[in-house]
Amino acid sequence: MDRRRIDWKASARHVHLYARENESERNNQIVFAFDCGQAMCEPVDGMPRIDRAVTAALTCAFVALKSSDKVSLFGFAQRPQIMTPFVSDTRAFHRLQSAAAGLDYDATEPNFTLALATLTAKLQRRSMIVLFSDFTDPTAAELMIESIGMARSVTADTLATQRSVVLQRLRRMGVDVIEAPWNQIGYQLIDRYFEIKNSEAIG
């Protein structure tokens, strides 16, 4: 037996060794939300960012279903486009695939306030929301976080600094941010999902 599993306090009280048995949380609600606005239509290595996001989300969604959690998809641009019912079984995974295929690209800026207010109103219980988004200019960043007070210059250096400011602000707000190349985001998302699930921070 792994000594880390021994409950030393309980063992001392009963003069016998007692071990802790931890069971992973089940039946959590996971929502994969997609910004389908202008920035997510831009290509990355020949494929739109939104398509890369959908691939990563569906991969993680399948893992979540195998882990006995429930999954829903939510897409929005200027207004909410789609929200699927929660799927709780891998046999219904095709419903998520069909819904993801129906996400429309939109050459407008997303309305985060309307989208997240709509999503929150639809959720009946505490849920983990995984939001796929990006921004390519300071204005888009300000739409993600109100009153961030960024400069409007659009050089590569200042954009890198602005991205850093936005990500730092999000993290201070308690948002778990994953920033990764398109070919690594799926793996990092799954790893982070398991970390959060195992820490019992969802339900």
Phi, psi and omega in degrees: 000138176293123182300336180292342180274351182285130176270096188293325180294312179296322181296320180294323180292325186254000180057027173222157178280129176240138180248147175276139175239109182267136178242133181297147174301143175233164173067025174287155175258123178243125178247124174263111184254134184242122167285114181258020182280192190304312184296327183280352176276343182294141182282147171234113182053043173088000180226138180304146179306322182298323178292322176297318180296317180298318179300313180296318183294316181294324177297313180292325179299318180296318178298318180296318178296321177294337180266016176070026174258167179256145185230140174225154175247143180223126180236144182205157169224250175292334177215160178301138180258316188205142167219121181276155168297160179290134177257136185237007184217141180299337179292342178257012182302329181300334178293321177293320179298316180297317180295319180297324179294337181271001178293128181265136173284148181220128182275034178239169176282142180285151176258090183296321183298309179297316184297309184288329176294318179296315181297313181300321181294332182276340183277127183273344182210171181303133184220159174264124180251123177254110184258124176260118181205171175200167174217149183239002178205164183300326181297316179297322179296320180294331176290332178284322181229119183295144172053041181279345173065047181273158172288157184262005183286148188239035176281163183299318182296313182291327178296320178298318178296318180297319178301317180298318179297315181298313182295320178296318179296317179299316181295323177296331179281358180092010179276130178275111186257130172245116176243118186207158173300154186303327184276002178239348188297323180299313180296316182293324178296315180296317178301316182290324177302314180294322178299315181291318179298314182291337177275000179056042183262004184267302187284000000 
